[in-house]
Amino acid sequence: MHRKRLLLFLFILFAFGLMTYQANRQPILPFQFLAEPLHILFNLKESAWEFVTSPFRRMLIREEENRRLMDEIMKMREERQVWEETRRENEKLRALLALKERERHYVTSARVIARGTDQWSHTLVLDKGSADGIKKDMVAVTEQGLVGKIADVRESYASLLLVTDISFSAAARLQDGRTEGILSGTGSKMCQLKYIPYDEDVKPGGIVITSGLDSLFPAGIPLGHVAKVSRKESGLFQYIEVVPSVDNTKIEVVAIIGGA
């Protein structure tokens, strides 16, 4: 009996001492020793995920940046094209204004809206006609020189015969030697200067202009320059090829003037 009471007293004393110890210490956690390894393992997982995914994130960021830069470049190119087209348009308008001031027989300016489909017929269709004062046989020019003459007129449009057409001809003159001849179209990119005497000294590069003797084209309009000269011993005249002053594949706007 005394032994049981002693054991009970010791147990109560042990329990009280344990409670006192717990009150002054941190709670006992049976798996606390696993916290540090688990923390390290978590950090390793986060580091591994960052290592694996960061290159892809950088690639996505670069790709997005590249797309943004490409969009900006395309926008700048479009703006530059608009600016360039505006600049060229202003140059054409200034050239036409200069022609208008220089040519006392100036009638109007017209835009090219179509080209002839026949390979032998070198013609252009203009967006103005008789309602704008254009008449048949009026002359079309640019700042570079003679383009051709009006072949047909309707109320709202007109047909322009180019200097390269096989049916075109104009009284011409060599600017240096003042020798007169006839410039004719050949149906190709070249024209031919006819009826220049065999003994006339003609060199490549010489300028050919209108003479005004046909009472159709005003005198002094550039027609082209000499590209090739050939003398045949049995002939009376030289064979002379002329490159037109105006490239008819690049004509957009012409000035219409009255005849000589």
Secondary structure as GFF3:
##gff-version 3
##sequence-region A 1 260
A	DSSP	alpha_helix	2	24	.	.	.	ID=ss1
A	DSSP	three_ten_helix	32	34	.	.	.	ID=ss2
A	DSSP	alpha_helix	35	102	.	.	.	ID=ss3
A	DSSP	beta_strand	106	115	.	.	.	ID=ss4
A	DSSP	beta_strand	123	126	.	.	.	ID=ss5
A	DSSP	three_ten_helix	130	132	.	.	.	ID=ss6
A	DSSP	beta_strand	139	141	.	.	.	ID=ss7
A	DSSP	beta_strand	146	153	.	.	.	ID=ss8
A	DSSP	beta_strand	158	162	.	.	.	ID=ss9
A	DSSP	beta_strand	169	174	.	.	.	ID=ss10
A	DSSP	beta_strand	180	185	.	.	.	ID=ss11
A	DSSP	beta_strand	191	194	.	.	.	ID=ss12
A	DSSP	beta_strand	207	210	.	.	.	ID=ss13
A	DSSP	beta_strand	222	230	.	.	.	ID=ss14
A	DSSP	beta_strand	239	244	.	.	.	ID=ss15
A	DSSP	beta_strand	253	257	.	.	.	ID=ss16
###
